[in-house]
Structures are given as C-alpha cells and as structure tokens.
Amino acid sequence: VTYKTELPPESRPTTPYEVMDCRLALALADFSAILQKHDIDEALIFSAWRPPSKSWPKAKEAIRHPGGLAVDIRRMVKKKVGSEKPRDLIVERDWAPQLNQDGCSTEARAKLDQTDKGADAREIRAIFCEANDARIFTSMLSPNYDRAHHNHFHLEIRPDVKWRLVL
C-alpha cells in the first residue's frame, strides 16, 4: 500500500509532509495488511509530519504530527480491476456514524446495516474497526471525534503509553 499526499508528483520528493517516524511506518505496515484485505493499494493523506509550533521546547521530543507519529488519511483507492476506474473510499463521504458515537460498538455496527450509505460505508467502517481490533494505533480518531476530523482518520502511535483512544 502506498501512503502519499495528493501533491503533484514533481513536488513529492521534497515535501516534508510525507515524512514519518519509523515507528509510524511500522504501524502503517500492519495497517496495510488490513487495507490489502479490502483491495486497497493507495491511501491518500493530508500529512504525516507537520512542523512543531514555535512555542514547542526545542529539547522536548515531539509527539503526534510534529513528531512524525501521526497520519491523516482522507481517501483510500481500491485496486484497478480491468479497464474500470479504481473505486475510492472517501472518509468524508462514506463515514456514517454520528458525532460522539463509538463507531465500532456492536450497536453502531448494527445501525450501519440499516444506513442508506451502502457498501462503501460498511467497508470503510470495517477497515477502521479491524484496525481498532488489531490495536495497531494508540489513537484512532474518526469523523465521530469532532468537527476538525470530519473528513479524515487520524491514526497515531504514542510510544511508552498504556492507554488507547478510539472514537
């Protein structure tokens, strides 16, 4: 599975936004096994690394995006079959549960079967919940988390913590 921004190909070799900590790259390798089961061969991201704020102490190890330990995935592209155009799973379009609901609860999964969003909604939920079940990331934020995450999955690892946040 290829993880990349949607920058033009000539800009990608020099962009810092595709840089990530090797621990996140290893977690994404595990996540790729789930994506491959769903015939996904490309995950389009907003960014992985982002520069830390000017107020971040230089001697303090950075976390989340400033540490290259988080990635925001907005779209997943399915493998091309024959001459047909590859199908995309787009988080903003295909995610179904309501804000502040656990998207992987038994109740939420049952309600999804009744939604009019269809197969793409079931598949994008399955991908998110399979990653949750596999405990690959310490933080997994879906559009359920807050308005700022309405169009992507925020997947993050935090070294040396024993907690997980999934919503």
C-alpha positions as CSV (number, residue, x, y, z in Angstrom):
1,V,0.0,0.0,0.0
2,T,1.3,3.4,-0.9
3,Y,0.8,6.3,1.5
4,K,1.2,9.7,-0.1
5,T,-0.2,13.3,-0.2
6,E,-2.0,14.4,-3.3
7,L,0.7,16.8,-4.2
8,P,1.9,16.8,-7.9
9,P,4.5,14.1,-8.5
10,E,7.2,16.6,-9.0
11,S,6.6,18.1,-5.5
12,R,6.5,14.8,-3.6
13,P,10.3,14.1,-3.4
14,T,10.9,17.4,-1.5
15,T,7.7,17.7,0.6
16,P,8.2,17.3,4.4
17,Y,4.5,16.3,4.8
18,E,5.2,12.7,3.8
19,V,8.0,12.2,6.4
20,M,7.2,10.0,9.3
21,D,8.9,8.3,12.3
22,C,9.9,4.7,11.5
23,R,7.6,3.6,14.4
24,L,4.6,5.0,12.5
25,A,5.9,3.4,9.3
26,L,5.9,0.1,11.0
27,A,2.4,0.6,12.3
28,L,1.2,1.5,8.8
29,A,2.8,-1.7,7.5
30,D,0.5,-3.6,9.9
31,F,-2.4,-1.4,8.8
32,S,-1.6,-2.2,5.2
33,A,-2.4,-5.8,5.8
34,I,-5.9,-4.8,6.6
35,L,-6.1,-2.4,3.6
36,Q,-4.9,-5.2,1.3
37,K,-7.7,-7.5,2.5
38,H,-10.0,-4.8,1.2
39,D,-8.2,-4.5,-2.1
40,I,-6.8,-1.0,-1.2
41,D,-3.5,-0.2,-2.8
42,E,-3.2,3.5,-2.1
43,A,-4.0,5.7,1.0
44,L,-4.1,9.5,0.3
45,I,-3.1,11.6,3.3
46,F,-3.2,15.3,4.2
47,S,0.1,14.9,6.0
48,A,2.1,12.8,8.4
49,W,4.8,15.2,9.8
50,R,3.9,18.9,10.4
51,P,6.3,21.4,11.9
52,P,6.0,21.9,15.6
53,S,4.6,25.2,16.9
54,K,7.1,27.9,17.7
55,S,6.3,27.5,21.4
56,W,7.4,23.8,21.4
57,P,10.6,23.5,23.6
58,K,13.5,22.5,21.4
59,A,14.8,19.9,23.9
60,K,11.4,18.2,24.2
61,E,10.7,15.2,22.0
62,A,7.8,16.0,19.7
63,I,4.6,13.8,19.5
64,R,1.7,13.5,17.2
65,H,2.2,15.2,13.8
66,P,5.2,17.3,14.9
67,G,7.0,14.1,15.9
68,G,6.1,12.2,12.7
69,L,4.0,9.9,14.8
70,A,0.5,10.6,13.2
71,V,-1.0,10.5,9.8
72,D,-4.3,11.8,8.5
73,I,-5.9,9.6,5.9
74,R,-8.7,11.1,3.8
75,R,-9.2,8.7,0.9
76,M,-8.3,5.1,0.1
77,V,-8.1,3.9,-3.5
78,K,-9.1,0.4,-4.4
79,K,-7.1,-1.7,-6.9
80,K,-8.0,-1.2,-10.5
81,V,-9.9,-4.1,-12.0
82,G,-9.6,-4.5,-15.7
83,S,-10.4,-1.3,-17.6
84,E,-12.7,0.2,-14.9
85,K,-11.7,3.2,-12.9
86,P,-10.4,2.4,-9.4
87,R,-13.1,3.0,-6.7
88,D,-12.3,5.3,-3.9
89,L,-13.4,5.1,-0.3
90,I,-13.6,8.7,0.9
91,V,-13.9,9.3,4.7
92,E,-16.0,12.5,4.4
93,R,-18.5,10.9,2.0
94,D,-18.6,7.3,3.3
95,W,-18.4,7.5,7.1
96,A,-21.8,7.0,8.6
97,P,-21.9,7.2,12.4
98,Q,-22.9,10.4,14.2
99,L,-20.6,12.7,16.1
100,N,-19.5,11.4,19.6
101,Q,-20.7,7.8,18.9
102,D,-18.4,4.8,19.2
103,G,-18.3,3.8,15.5
104,C,-17.1,0.3,16.4
105,S,-19.6,-0.6,19.0
106,T,-22.0,-3.5,18.4
107,E,-24.9,-1.1,18.3
108,A,-23.2,1.2,15.8
109,R,-22.3,-1.7,13.6
110,A,-25.9,-3.0,13.6
111,K,-27.2,0.5,12.7
112,L,-24.8,0.7,9.8
113,D,-26.5,-2.3,8.2
114,Q,-29.6,-0.1,8.1
115,T,-28.0,3.0,6.7
116,D,-28.6,4.2,3.1
117,K,-24.9,4.8,2.6
118,G,-24.4,1.3,1.5
119,A,-21.4,-0.9,0.8
120,D,-18.7,1.8,0.9
121,A,-19.9,2.9,4.3
122,R,-19.8,-0.7,5.6
123,E,-16.3,-1.2,4.1
124,I,-14.8,2.0,5.4
125,R,-16.2,1.2,8.9
126,A,-14.8,-2.4,8.7
127,I,-11.4,-1.1,7.9
128,F,-11.4,1.3,10.8
129,C,-12.8,-1.3,13.2
130,E,-10.4,-4.0,12.1
131,A,-7.5,-1.7,12.8
132,N,-9.1,-1.0,16.2
133,D,-9.5,-4.7,16.9
134,A,-5.8,-5.2,15.9
135,R,-4.7,-2.5,18.3
136,I,-2.3,-1.1,15.8
137,F,-2.5,2.6,16.9
138,T,-2.8,4.2,20.3
139,S,-5.1,6.9,19.0
140,M,-7.6,6.5,16.2
141,L,-9.9,9.4,15.6
142,S,-12.7,9.2,13.1
143,P,-15.2,11.9,12.0
144,N,-17.1,10.9,15.2
145,Y,-14.4,12.6,17.3
146,D,-15.0,16.3,16.5
147,R,-15.7,18.7,13.6
148,A,-12.0,19.1,12.9
149,H,-11.8,15.4,11.9
150,H,-14.9,15.4,9.7
151,N,-13.0,14.4,6.6
152,H,-10.2,12.0,7.7
153,F,-9.0,9.3,10.0
154,H,-6.2,10.5,12.4
155,L,-4.0,7.4,13.2
156,E,-1.3,7.9,15.8
157,I,1.1,6.0,17.9
158,R,2.4,7.2,21.2
159,P,5.5,5.4,22.5
160,D,5.5,4.5,26.2
161,V,1.8,4.8,26.9
162,K,-0.6,2.1,28.1
163,W,-3.8,3.9,27.1
164,R,-5.7,4.0,23.8
165,L,-8.2,6.5,22.4
166,V,-10.6,5.4,19.7
167,L,-13.6,7.3,18.6
